[in-house]
């Protein structure tokens, strides 16, 4: 089967260049229930994914499916927001899931803050709190680098020991301490979904060193890291995982907890991005 990835990316990038010839250096992927940051930007230019060639439009509640270019409130810092994402569990191919990350990197974005909603494996991390992702475990059974290798994208066998940039992570932790915001640090386990993990699967992930579980992020990070993106990850803890929680899990709980943590999430990003921009 012919590999059309380079052609599809070029068509997306040409569309992005029509929106802005010079892209912001910093981009943010917003996970479930976290769209408030995109809504807070000054002078926003909104472009639905459906109007950008080959950008997949997810259909999950809490994901708006819109790209936003704007400025950080109180600053003249340009920021690119991908509000919402497509997921493997919706039936998208892994190349479709990571396509927006690849496109913005080829467009010229240099630093990516990737966020998600996650279930806590550790009781000390409670719903509406935040976790800095220091590393991940890929339980999806998918990898965006499978298939023909494109040398322009980076190494065929990229080293993943620093997929989450340590300097960005340290700066994020420093920012949280200065603000008095509790920011846990841990390993994110990405599962395929859409069913929530069983208690046995959660226990397995815990035994392997994970601190939170979710259904996104890991493939985007792999693809972005191969292309040389500097990446920092933040999970909004929205529930206790199966076997930890005493009540059945529901997606409405995820959106509710994200809403509860909205102010600290916005406060952290609004303080972190200026520091990141000056690096």
WOZIGI-V857637 format. One record per pair of residues at least 6 apart in sequence whose C-alpha atoms are under 6 Angstrom apart, sorted by sequence separation. I is the first residue (numbers start at 1). J is the second residue. If there is no record, write none. Layout:
I_J, I_J
This chain:
49_55, 71_77, 71_78, 49_57, 57_65, 70_78, 71_79, 70_79, 69_79, 69_80, 86_97, 68_80, 68_81, 67_81, 67_82, 49_65, 67_83, 238_254, 49_66, 66_83, 48_66, 65_83, 47_66, 64_83, 65_84, 238_257, 47_67, 64_84, 46_67, 63_84, 189_210, 46_68, 188_210, 193_215, 45_68, 187_210, 190_213, 191_214, 192_215, 45_69, 187_211, 188_212, 189_213, 190_214, 191_215, 44_69, 186_211, 188_213, 190_215, 44_70, 190_216, 43_70, 58_85, 42_70, 58_86, 33_62, 41_70, 42_71, 32_62, 41_71, 32_63, 41_72, 41_73, 12_53, 199_242, 198_242, 199_243, 35_83, 95_144, 94_144, 136_187, 139_190, 140_191, 27_79, 131_183, 132_184, 134_186, 135_187, 136_188, 137_189, 138_190, 139_191, 140_192, 26_79, 27_80, 28_81, 29_82, 30_83, 31_84, 130_183, 131_184, 132_185, 133_186, 134_187, 136_189, 24_78, 27_81, 30_84, 131_185, 133_187, 24_79, 163_225, 165_230, 165_231, 164_231, 158_226, 164_232, 154_226, 154_227, 153_227, 25_109, 28_112, 31_115, 25_110, 26_111, 27_112, 28_113, 29_114, 30_115, 31_116, 32_117, 26_112, 28_114, 29_115, 13_103, 121_211, 121_212, 120_212, 119_212, 9_103, 13_107, 118_212, 119_213, 118_213, 118_214, 133_233, 132_233, 133_234, 132_234, 131_234, 89_193, 131_235, 89_194, 130_235, 130_236, 130_237, 129_237, 128_237, 127_237, 128_238, 127_238, 127_239, 118_235, 111_229, 113_231, 115_233, 117_235, 119_237, 110_229, 111_230, 112_231, 113_232, 114_233, 115_234, 116_235, 117_236, 118_237, 119_238, 111_231, 113_233, 115_235, 117_237, 118_238, 119_239, 120_240, 121_241, 119_240, 120_241, 98_220, 119_241, 128_257, 127_257, 128_258, 128_260, 128_261, 33_255, 33_258
